[in-house]
Amino acid sequence: MQRTYFGTDGIRGPYGGPVVNEAFASRLGVAAARWVRARGALSAQVLIGRDTRASGDSLVRALAAGLEAEGAIPVSLGILPTPAVSRAVRLGAAALGAVVTASHNPACDNGIKFFGPDGAKLTDADESEIEALLAHAAVVSAGAEELQGRAAVEDYVQAATQLLAPGSLNGWKIALDTANGATCAASPLVLAALRARIEAIGDRPDGNNINLGVGSEHPEKLAALVVATGARLGIAHDGDGDRCVLCDERGQILDGDEVLAILATHALSQGTLAGKTLVVTVQSNMGLDAAVVQAGGRVVRTSVGDRYVAEAMRACGAGLGGESSGHIICFDFSPTGDGLAAALRVIAVMQETGRPLSQLRGVLRRFPQLTAAVTVREKKPIESLPHLSGTMREIERELAGRGRVLVRYSGTEPKLRLLVEGPTDAIVRLGLERLRAAVARDLDVV
């Protein structure tokens, strides 16, 4: 379903640009409130959280002004991880939740994403309906009065702490990178409550340093910290806390595919993986399918985007799913990605098996894979690009089922993402080079 403003994870872009600005945020608030009212919501409350970006406060106020103008009751949750906002909406019986964040993007960007009363992200159809209402939504100026607030971090911290036995991290040293973002308060509180000793980086947000050389997009400093301090493992969040990347005790990085492989195969061994099914996106390595099938389960694949994973999980009765980027969804805890919950679930496997992370990760044997992201000026339909579409067909024909090619536009950035997977490193490397050359012939590459 074609949408103008919403991408795979809400609305996102440079702050002060044509979309992410206070005027647009207020209009979006008007449209969202009208959408809620048209659906006959029992509650008028809309809970709003944000990450640590300097632009966040004014965007929250603008969004709230638009909501209030149409009869909704905006409530600020302050700086809070995205999964904590989802939880607050679900348990607080609110009509809608909103998070002002650009996730893993740099501080110059910002955005807005919505959650329904069940705590799940809105569907494509929902977002299209809100976009249709934007055409008739006027700009509303934010007033000077204080926005009604509510504390929500305590409830989230208490719930996350209960994922492990009380005091079970006593004697554990854990390196933690909170990306100077929304998890700076919550994740240390949870780990400390479980009596872990924390070695922290990325924990001094100033409004302009979110994701700056730290976090899940830049785990190199975390890996060095793990080795230097002798930590049992490292945990890196992104700016809004809905994903995580782990680091084993040797300083080696684990992505979302490895986390999913550990959780899924362990659950299969215990007979606790719902439907014996793991849901992932087309981006995940084919080695993940092999590991899960060997353990007695099956893999279902979706389009890229953790909300598509969540939708497929509901449809097929799965309890675990996620993305290679580190969005991990554990349905028994949250209907959306939660980086802290995923990390705690992996720690639980470490405790139950008595095995370090460097051993557990061995369950996934990756197929050779290379990826690239090419910045383009215009997102022309891929099927209309003769050299690229022709090269894709040629490579797929040559792979003959021994690998795959994936080419797609980013839903949040002006980038074309390329992926080649195959039987050998050489075949994969050549395939990616051929795709890059074809892109350069068909598109204006920045």
Secondary structure as the mmCIF struct_conf table of DSSP 4:
data_model
#
loop_
_struct_conf.conf_type_id
_struct_conf.id
_struct_conf.beg_label_comp_id
_struct_conf.beg_label_asym_id
_struct_conf.beg_label_seq_id
_struct_conf.end_label_comp_id
_struct_conf.end_label_asym_id
_struct_conf.end_label_seq_id
BEND BEND1 THR A 4 TYR A 5
STRN STRN1 GLY A 7 GLY A 7
TURN_TY1_P TURN_TY1_P1 THR A 8 ASP A 9
STRN STRN2 GLY A 10 GLY A 10
STRN STRN3 ILE A 11 PRO A 14
TURN_TY1_P TURN_TY1_P2 TYR A 15 GLY A 16
BEND BEND2 GLY A 17 ASN A 21
HELX_RH_AL_P HELX_RH_AL_P1 GLU A 22 ALA A 38
TURN_TY1_P TURN_TY1_P3 ARG A 39 GLY A 40
BEND BEND3 LEU A 42 LEU A 42
STRN STRN4 GLN A 45 ARG A 50
BEND BEND4 THR A 52 THR A 52
TURN_TY1_P TURN_TY1_P4 ALA A 54 SER A 55
HELX_RH_AL_P HELX_RH_AL_P2 GLY A 56 ALA A 69
TURN_TY1_P TURN_TY1_P5 GLU A 70 GLY A 71
STRN STRN5 ILE A 73 ILE A 79
HELX_RH_AL_P HELX_RH_AL_P3 THR A 82 LEU A 91
TURN_TY1_P TURN_TY1_P6 GLY A 92 ALA A 93
BEND BEND5 ALA A 95 ALA A 95
STRN STRN6 LEU A 96 VAL A 100
TURN_TY1_P TURN_TY1_P7 SER A 103 HIS A 104
BEND BEND6 ASN A 105 ASN A 105
TURN_TY1_P TURN_TY1_P8 ALA A 107 CYS A 108
STRN STRN7 ASP A 109 PHE A 115
TURN_TY1_P TURN_TY1_P9 PRO A 117 ASP A 118
BEND BEND7 GLY A 119 GLY A 119
HELX_LH_PP_P HELX_LH_PP_P1 ALA A 120 ALA A 120
STRN STRN8 LYS A 121 LYS A 121
HELX_LH_PP_P HELX_LH_PP_P2 LEU A 122 THR A 123
HELX_RH_AL_P HELX_RH_AL_P4 ASP A 124 LEU A 134
TURN_TY1_P TURN_TY1_P10 ALA A 135 HIS A 136
HELX_LH_PP_P HELX_LH_PP_P3 ALA A 137 VAL A 139
BEND BEND8 ALA A 144 GLU A 145
HELX_LH_PP_P HELX_LH_PP_P4 GLU A 146 GLN A 148
STRN STRN9 GLY A 149 GLY A 149
HELX_RH_AL_P HELX_RH_AL_P5 VAL A 153 THR A 161
TURN_TY1_P TURN_TY1_P11 GLN A 162 LEU A 163
BEND BEND9 LEU A 164 LEU A 164
TURN_TY1_P TURN_TY1_P12 PRO A 166 GLY A 171
STRN STRN10 LYS A 173 ASP A 177
TURN_TY1_P TURN_TY1_P13 ALA A 179 ASN A 180
BEND BEND10 GLY A 181 GLY A 181
TURN_TY1_P TURN_TY1_P14 ALA A 182 ALA A 185
HELX_RH_AL_P HELX_RH_AL_P6 ALA A 186 ALA A 193
TURN_TY1_P TURN_TY1_P15 LEU A 194 ARG A 195
STRN STRN11 ARG A 197 ILE A 201
BEND BEND11 GLY A 202 GLY A 202
BEND BEND12 GLY A 207 ASN A 208
TURN_TY1_P TURN_TY1_P16 ILE A 210 ASN A 211
BEND BEND13 LEU A 212 GLY A 213
BEND BEND14 GLY A 215 GLY A 215
TURN_TY1_P TURN_TY1_P17 SER A 216 GLU A 217
TURN_TY1_P TURN_TY1_P18 PRO A 219 PRO A 219
HELX_RH_AL_P HELX_RH_AL_P7 GLU A 220 THR A 229
TURN_TY1_P TURN_TY1_P19 GLY A 230 GLY A 230
BEND BEND15 ARG A 232 ARG A 232
STRN STRN12 LEU A 233 HIS A 237
TURN_TY1_P TURN_TY1_P20 GLY A 239 ASP A 240
BEND BEND16 GLY A 241 ASP A 242
STRN STRN13 CYS A 244 CYS A 247
TURN_TY1_P TURN_TY1_P21 GLU A 249 ARG A 250
BEND BEND17 GLY A 251 GLY A 251
STRN STRN14 ILE A 253 LEU A 254
HELX_RH_AL_P HELX_RH_AL_P8 GLY A 256 GLN A 270
TURN_TY1_P TURN_TY1_P22 GLY A 271 GLY A 271
BEND BEND18 LEU A 273 LEU A 273
HELX_RH_3T_P HELX_RH_3T_P1 ALA A 274 LYS A 276
STRN STRN15 THR A 277 THR A 281
TURN_TY1_P TURN_TY1_P23 VAL A 282 GLN A 283
BEND BEND19 SER A 284 SER A 284
HELX_RH_AL_P HELX_RH_AL_P9 MET A 286 GLN A 294
TURN_TY1_P TURN_TY1_P24 ALA A 295 GLY A 296
STRN STRN16 ARG A 298 THR A 302
BEND BEND20 VAL A 304 GLY A 305
HELX_RH_AL_P HELX_RH_AL_P10 ASP A 306 CYS A 316
TURN_TY1_P TURN_TY1_P25 GLY A 317 GLY A 317
BEND BEND21 GLY A 319 GLY A 319
STRN STRN17 LEU A 320 GLY A 322
TURN_TY1_P TURN_TY1_P26 SER A 324 SER A 325
BEND BEND22 GLY A 326 GLY A 326
STRN STRN18 ILE A 328 CYS A 330
TURN_TY1_P TURN_TY1_P27 PHE A 331 PHE A 333
BEND BEND23 PRO A 335 THR A 336
HELX_RH_AL_P HELX_RH_AL_P11 GLY A 339 THR A 353
TURN_TY1_P TURN_TY1_P28 GLY A 354 GLY A 354
HELX_RH_AL_P HELX_RH_AL_P12 LEU A 357 LEU A 360
HELX_RH_3T_P HELX_RH_3T_P2 ARG A 361 VAL A 363
HELX_LH_PP_P HELX_LH_PP_P5 ARG A 366 PRO A 368
STRN STRN19 GLN A 369 THR A 375
STRN STRN20 VAL A 376 VAL A 376
BEND BEND24 ARG A 377 ARG A 377
HELX_RH_3T_P HELX_RH_3T_P3 ILE A 382 SER A 384
HELX_RH_AL_P HELX_RH_AL_P13 PRO A 386 LEU A 399
TURN_TY1_P TURN_TY1_P29 ALA A 400 GLY A 401
BEND BEND25 ARG A 402 ARG A 402
STRN STRN21 ARG A 404 TYR A 409
BEND BEND26 GLY A 411 PRO A 414
STRN STRN22 LYS A 415 GLU A 421
BEND BEND27 PRO A 423 THR A 424
HELX_RH_AL_P HELX_RH_AL_P14 ASP A 425 ASP A 442
BEND BEND28 LEU A 443 LEU A 443
STRN STRN23 VAL A 445 VAL A 445
#
